[in-house]
Amino acid sequence: MASTQQPASSGSDGQRYATNDERKRKRMESNRESARRSRKKKQQHLEELMSQLTQLQNQSTIWREKIGSVGRNFHTLDAENNVLRAQLAELTERLDSLNSLTRFWADANGFAVDIPEIPDTLLEPWQLPCPIQPITASADMFQF
């Protein structure tokens, strides 16, 4: 006689499958939630990076404008400096000519005239005989 026997644990097997299904469902739900949080965090990070990019681009534009302004100021000052050098050379030449005429007149008329020579330090101010001292600067000197 062939009898069909069911395992004694068939009721517990069903419960075990239900428990496994419940665990699997909870794990899948947890994974979905974790993935959602991960996507949200990634999106926030991307938005922060985009914000930083915009801020850095704005700063870059500001610095380029400042650099351009400094460059234009440099060229203006360089041109003015060249004009002043040319004027200095012209005035020095005039003074030398006047000194020469004054010496000639003084010699012709018998007068003793003491005409000092133009000191080189006036012609070359970068070679002034003074102690070398550091030049101090502060940030507010360079306001744009």
Accessible surface in RSA format (square Angstrom, percent):
REM  Atomic radii and reference values for relative SASA: ProtOr
REM  Chains: A
REM  Algorithm: Lee & Richards
REM  Probe-radius: 1.40
REM  Slices: 20
REM RES _ NUM      All-atoms   Total-Side   Main-Chain    Non-polar    All polar
REM                ABS   REL    ABS   REL    ABS   REL    ABS   REL    ABS   REL
RES MET A   1   229.22 118.7 142.31  94.2  86.91 206.9 122.56 104.2 106.66 141.3
RES ALA A   2   105.77  97.3  68.49 105.7  37.28  84.8  76.20 107.3  29.58  78.3
RES SER A   3    76.76  64.9  49.04  65.4  27.73  63.9  37.47  79.8  39.29  55.0
RES THR A   4   137.71  97.9 109.66 111.2  28.05  66.9  84.31 113.2  53.41  80.7
RES GLN A   5   157.07  87.8 124.94  91.3  32.12  76.5  38.42  81.8 118.64  90.0
RES GLN A   6   149.27  83.5 125.54  91.7  23.73  56.5  38.78  82.5 110.50  83.8
RES PRO A   7    88.48  64.5  72.84  66.4  15.64  56.9  85.01  70.2   3.47  21.6
RES ALA A   8   113.92 104.7  69.21 106.8  44.71 101.7  80.39 113.2  33.53  88.8
RES SER A   9    52.82  44.6  48.44  64.6   4.39  10.1  34.94  74.4  17.89  25.1
RES SER A  10    51.40  43.4  41.16  54.9  10.24  23.6  23.84  50.8  27.56  38.6
RES GLY A  11    59.33  73.2   0.00   N/A  59.33  73.2  46.84 128.5  12.49  28.0
RES SER A  12    61.23  51.7  52.05  69.5   9.18  21.2  46.60  99.2  14.62  20.5
RES ASP A  13    35.60  24.9  35.60  35.4   0.00   0.0   9.23  21.7  26.37  26.3
RES GLY A  14    40.14  49.5   0.00   N/A  40.14  49.5  33.26  91.3   6.89  15.4
RES GLN A  15   128.24  71.7 121.08  88.5   7.16  17.1  36.18  77.0  92.06  69.8
RES ARG A  16   138.53  58.2 134.17  68.4   4.36  10.4  54.19  74.1  84.34  51.1
RES TYR A  17   143.98  67.2 143.78  81.8   0.20   0.5  97.53  73.3  46.45  57.3
RES ALA A  18    58.68  54.0  48.28  74.5  10.40  23.7  54.02  76.1   4.66  12.3
RES THR A  19    55.77  39.7  51.29  52.0   4.48  10.7  38.66  51.9  17.11  25.9
RES ASN A  20    64.77  44.7  60.62  58.6   4.15  10.0  20.43  49.2  44.34  42.9
RES ASP A  21    92.21  64.6  87.92  87.5   4.30  10.2  26.66  62.7  65.56  65.4
RES GLU A  22    67.39  38.7  65.06  49.2   2.34   5.6  32.43  62.7  34.96  28.5
RES ARG A  23   148.43  62.3 144.40  73.6   4.04   9.6  49.97  68.3  98.47  59.7
RES LYS A  24   114.21  55.7 113.92  69.9   0.29   0.7  56.77  51.1  57.44  61.2
RES ARG A  25   119.58  50.2 115.32  58.8   4.26  10.1  71.43  97.6  48.15  29.2
RES LYS A  26   121.79  59.4 116.82  71.7   4.97  11.8  64.52  58.1  57.27  61.0
RES ARG A  27   136.03  57.1 130.50  66.5   5.53  13.2  56.28  76.9  79.75  48.3
RES MET A  28    83.76  43.4  82.24  54.4   1.52   3.6  69.94  59.5  13.82  18.3
RES GLU A  29    97.73  56.1  96.74  73.2   0.99   2.4  33.41  64.6  64.33  52.5
RES SER A  30    66.76  56.4  58.11  77.5   8.65  19.9  30.39  64.7  36.36  50.9
RES ASN A  31    87.74  60.5  83.08  80.3   4.66  11.2  23.76  57.2  63.98  61.8
RES ARG A  32   151.07  63.4 144.06  73.4   7.01  16.7  68.34  93.4  82.73  50.1
RES GLU A  33    65.96  37.9  63.32  47.9   2.64   6.3  32.24  62.4  33.72  27.5
RES SER A  34    52.12  44.0  50.32  67.2   1.80   4.1  14.55  31.0  37.56  52.6
RES ALA A  35    41.51  38.2  34.21  52.8   7.30  16.6  40.78  57.4   0.72   1.9
RES ARG A  36   110.94  46.6 110.19  56.2   0.75   1.8  57.95  79.2  52.99  32.1
RES ARG A  37   129.82  54.5 125.64  64.0   4.18  10.0  55.38  75.7  74.44  45.1
RES SER A  38    67.08  56.7  59.11  78.9   7.97  18.4  28.26  60.2  38.83  54.4
RES ARG A  39   149.20  62.6 144.26  73.5   4.94  11.8  74.63 102.0  74.56  45.2
RES LYS A  40   117.30  57.2 110.35  67.7   6.95  16.5  62.96  56.7  54.34  57.9
RES LYS A  41   153.17  74.7 151.04  92.7   2.12   5.1  95.22  85.7  57.95  61.7
RES LYS A  42   155.99  76.1 149.43  91.7   6.57  15.6  97.64  87.9  58.35  62.2
RES GLN A  43    91.66  51.3  89.35  65.3   2.31   5.5  35.48  75.5  56.18  42.6
RES GLN A  44    90.06  50.4  88.85  64.9   1.21   2.9  26.25  55.9  63.81  48.4
RES HIS A  45   101.58  55.5 100.73  70.0   0.84   2.2  70.26  72.4  31.32  36.4
RES LEU A  46    91.49  51.0  90.49  64.7   1.00   2.5  91.34  64.1   0.14   0.4
RES GLU A  47    97.37  55.9  90.37  68.4   7.00  16.7  37.10  71.8  60.27  49.2
RES GLU A  48   104.77  60.1 100.02  75.7   4.74  11.3  38.37  74.2  66.40  54.2
RES LEU A  49    81.67  45.5  77.59  55.5   4.08  10.3  77.74  54.6   3.94  10.6
RES MET A  50   104.93  54.3 104.44  69.1   0.49   1.2  84.89  72.2  20.03  26.5
RES SER A  51    70.20  59.3  60.09  80.2  10.12  23.3  31.25  66.6  38.95  54.6
RES GLN A  52    97.37  54.4  96.86  70.8   0.51   1.2  25.26  53.8  72.11  54.7
RES LEU A  53    83.25  46.4  81.03  58.0   2.22   5.6  82.94  58.2   0.31   0.8
RES THR A  54    72.38  51.5  72.38  73.4   0.00   0.0  48.97  65.8  23.41  35.4
RES GLN A  55   102.43  57.3  99.17  72.5   3.27   7.8  29.16  62.1  73.28  55.6
RES LEU A  56   109.79  61.1 105.78  75.7   4.01  10.1 106.17  74.6   3.61   9.7
RES GLN A  57   101.12  56.5  96.77  70.7   4.35  10.3  36.35  77.4  64.77  49.1
RES ASN A  58    84.47  58.2  81.88  79.1   2.59   6.2  20.21  48.6  64.25  62.1
RES GLN A  59    77.66  43.4  77.07  56.3   0.60   1.4  22.98  48.9  54.69  41.5
RES SER A  60    40.05  33.8  32.03  42.7   8.02  18.5  28.05  59.7  12.00  16.8
RES THR A  61    67.10  47.7  66.75  67.7   0.35   0.8  45.22  60.7  21.87  33.1
RES ILE A  62    86.46  49.2  86.24  64.2   0.23   0.6  86.24  62.1   0.23   0.6
RES TRP A  63   142.70  57.3 142.70  69.1   0.00   0.0 119.47  63.7  23.23  37.7
RES ARG A  64   168.35  70.7 159.12  81.1   9.23  22.0  61.98  84.7 106.37  64.5
RES GLU A  65   111.21  63.8 102.24  77.4   8.97  21.4  49.03  94.8  62.18  50.8
RES LYS A  66    66.21  32.3  64.46  39.6   1.74   4.2  27.47  24.7  38.73  41.3
RES ILE A  67   119.71  68.1 116.65  86.9   3.06   7.4 118.04  85.0   1.67   4.5
RES GLY A  68    26.01  32.1   0.00   N/A  26.01  32.1  24.21  66.4   1.81   4.0
RES SER A  69    33.13  28.0  32.42  43.3   0.72   1.7  12.58  26.8  20.55  28.8
RES VAL A  70    67.67  44.5  67.11  60.8   0.56   1.4  67.29  58.5   0.38   1.0
RES GLY A  71    26.65  32.9   0.00   N/A  26.65  32.9  26.42  72.5   0.23   0.5
RES ARG A  72   152.59  64.1 148.48  75.7   4.11   9.8  75.46 103.1  77.13  46.7
RES ASN A  73    81.16  56.0  80.14  77.4   1.01   2.4  16.85  40.6  64.30  62.2
RES PHE A  74   120.15  60.1 117.62  72.9   2.53   6.6 119.72  72.6   0.43   1.2
RES HIS A  75   122.08  66.7 116.82  81.2   5.27  13.5  76.06  78.4  46.03  53.6
RES THR A  76    74.24  52.8  67.81  68.7   6.43  15.3  48.29  64.9  25.95  39.2
RES LEU A  77   112.59  62.7 109.26  78.2   3.34   8.4 109.47  76.9   3.12   8.4
RES ASP A  78    58.45  40.9  53.47  53.2   4.97  11.8   6.02  14.2  52.43  52.3
RES ALA A  79    54.78  50.4  49.36  76.2   5.42  12.3  54.18  76.3   0.61   1.6
RES GLU A  80    91.75  52.7  88.76  67.2   2.99   7.1  38.04  73.6  53.71  43.9
RES ASN A  81    62.04  42.8  59.95  57.9   2.08   5.0  11.75  28.3  50.28  48.6
RES ASN A  82    74.73  51.5  68.66  66.3   6.07  14.6  24.94  60.0  49.79  48.1
RES VAL A  83    83.92  55.2  80.51  72.9   3.41   8.2  83.85  72.9   0.06   0.2
RES LEU A  84   109.20  60.8 105.42  75.4   3.79   9.5 105.87  74.4   3.34   9.0
RES ARG A  85   127.31  53.5 122.61  62.5   4.71  11.2  56.06  76.6  71.26  43.2
RES ALA A  86    62.71  57.7  50.70  78.2  12.01  27.3  58.82  82.8   3.89  10.3
RES GLN A  87    89.63  50.1  88.08  64.4   1.55   3.7  28.54  60.7  61.09  46.3
RES LEU A  88    71.82  40.0  68.92  49.3   2.91   7.3  71.05  49.9   0.78   2.1
RES ALA A  89    62.98  57.9  51.67  79.7  11.31  25.7  59.36  83.6   3.62   9.6
RES GLU A  90    91.32  52.4  85.42  64.6   5.90  14.1  35.90  69.4  55.42  45.2
RES LEU A  91   102.32  57.0  99.34  71.1   2.98   7.5  99.34  69.8   2.98   8.0
RES THR A  92    21.09  15.0  18.50  18.8   2.59   6.2  17.29  23.2   3.80   5.7
RES GLU A  93   123.49  70.9 120.01  90.8   3.48   8.3  37.72  73.0  85.77  70.0
RES ARG A  94   138.93  58.3 135.58  69.1   3.35   8.0  43.54  59.5  95.39  57.8
RES LEU A  95    79.64  44.4  78.34  56.0   1.31   3.3  79.32  55.7   0.33   0.9
RES ASP A  96    70.83  49.6  65.83  65.5   5.00  11.8  25.49  60.0  45.34  45.2
RES SER A  97    59.25  50.1  52.13  69.6   7.12  16.4  31.66  67.4  27.58  38.6
RES LEU A  98   107.17  59.7 106.86  76.4   0.32   0.8 106.86  75.0   0.32   0.9
RES ASN A  99    19.93  13.7  19.93  19.3   0.00   0.0   1.61   3.9  18.33  17.7
RES SER A 100    62.80  53.1  59.12  78.9   3.68   8.5  22.88  48.7  39.92  55.9
RES LEU A 101   113.87  63.4 111.39  79.7   2.48   6.2 111.72  78.5   2.15   5.8
RES THR A 102    53.08  37.8  48.41  49.1   4.67  11.1  30.39  40.8  22.70  34.3
RES ARG A 103    90.25  37.9  89.21  45.5   1.03   2.5  50.94  69.6  39.30  23.8
RES PHE A 104   147.98  74.0 143.49  88.9   4.49  11.7 147.28  89.3   0.70   2.0
RES TRP A 105   135.69  54.5 134.62  65.2   1.07   2.5 114.32  61.0  21.37  34.7
RES ALA A 106     2.79   2.6   2.79   4.3   0.00   0.0   2.79   3.9   0.00   0.0
RES ASP A 107   115.19  80.7  89.42  89.0  25.77  60.9  29.96  70.5  85.23  85.0
RES ALA A 108    75.49  69.4  32.58  50.3  42.91  97.6  45.05  63.4  30.44  80.6
RES ASN A 109    74.64  51.5  46.61  45.0  28.02  67.5  13.42  32.3  61.22  59.2
RES GLY A 110    69.57  85.8   0.00   N/A  69.57  85.8  36.23  99.4  33.35  74.7
RES PHE A 111   115.62  57.8 104.92  65.0  10.70  27.8 107.65  65.3   7.97  22.8
RES ALA A 112   110.37 101.5  69.56 107.3  40.81  92.8  77.82 109.6  32.55  86.2
RES VAL A 113    64.76  42.6  34.30  31.0  30.46  73.4  38.17  33.2  26.59  72.1
RES ASP A 114   138.40  96.9 110.50 110.0  27.90  66.0  40.88  96.2  97.52  97.3
RES ILE A 115    29.61  16.8  14.84  11.1  14.77  35.6  15.42  11.1  14.18  38.5
RES PRO A 116   104.10  75.9  90.42  82.4  13.68  49.7  99.02  81.8   5.08  31.6
RES GLU A 117   126.04  72.4 112.03  84.8  14.01  33.3  61.59 119.1  64.45  52.6
RES ILE A 118    30.97  17.6  16.42  12.2  14.55  35.1  18.77  13.5  12.20  33.1
RES PRO A 119    67.60  49.3  57.62  52.5   9.98  36.3  67.60  55.8   0.00   0.0
RES ASP A 120   102.71  71.9  96.75  96.3   5.96  14.1  26.28  61.8  76.43  76.2
RES THR A 121    40.98  29.1  39.37  39.9   1.61   3.8  26.62  35.8  14.36  21.7
RES LEU A 122   111.47  62.1 102.36  73.2   9.10  22.9 103.79  72.9   7.68  20.7
RES LEU A 123    59.22  33.0  50.28  36.0   8.94  22.5  50.28  35.3   8.94  24.1
RES GLU A 124    64.04  36.8  64.04  48.5   0.00   0.0   8.59  16.6  55.45  45.3
RES PRO A 125    67.67  49.3  61.20  55.8   6.47  23.5  61.47  50.8   6.19  38.5
RES TRP A 126   174.44  70.0 133.31  64.5  41.12  96.6 134.30  71.6  40.14  65.1
RES GLN A 127   111.93  62.6  91.82  67.1  20.11  47.9  33.76  71.9  78.17  59.3
RES LEU A 128    92.53  51.5  76.93  55.0  15.61  39.2  76.93  54.0  15.61  42.0
RES PRO A 129   117.94  86.0  78.64  71.7  39.30 142.8  93.65  77.3  24.29 150.9
RES CYS A 130    80.50  60.9  62.15  69.3  18.35  43.1  32.29  81.8  48.21  52.0
RES PRO A 131   102.65  74.8  84.34  76.9  18.31  66.6  96.30  79.5   6.35  39.5
RES ILE A 132   175.86 100.1 144.47 107.6  31.39  75.7 149.48 107.6  26.38  71.6
RES GLN A 133   128.34  71.8 111.77  81.7  16.57  39.5  30.10  64.1  98.24  74.5
RES PRO A 134   121.34  88.4  96.16  87.7  25.18  91.5 107.44  88.7  13.90  86.4
RES ILE A 135   168.07  95.6 135.82 101.2  32.25  77.7 139.49 100.4  28.58  77.6
RES THR A 136   116.70  83.0  97.89  99.2  18.80  44.8  69.77  93.7  46.92  70.9
RES ALA A 137    67.18  61.8  29.37  45.3  37.82  86.0  32.62  45.9  34.56  91.5
RES SER A 138    58.71  49.6  49.41  65.9   9.29  21.4  49.38 105.2   9.33  13.1
RES ALA A 139    93.68  86.1  69.81 107.7  23.87  54.3  78.29 110.3  15.39  40.8
RES ASP A 140    97.27  68.1  83.48  83.1  13.79  32.6  33.69  79.3  63.58  63.4
RES MET A 141   118.34  61.3  82.49  54.6  35.84  85.3  82.17  69.9  36.17  47.9
RES PHE A 142   124.63  62.4 113.99  70.6  10.64  27.7 118.65  71.9   5.97  17.1
RES GLN A 143   139.61  78.1 111.92  81.8  27.69  65.9  49.42 105.2  90.19  68.4
RES PHE A 144   130.53  65.3  52.91  32.8  77.63 202.0  86.44  52.4  44.09 126.2
END  Absolute sums over single chains surface
CHAIN  1 A    13617.2      11916.2       1701.0       8159.2       5458.0
END  Absolute sums over all chains
TOTAL         13617.2      11916.2       1701.0       8159.2       5458.0
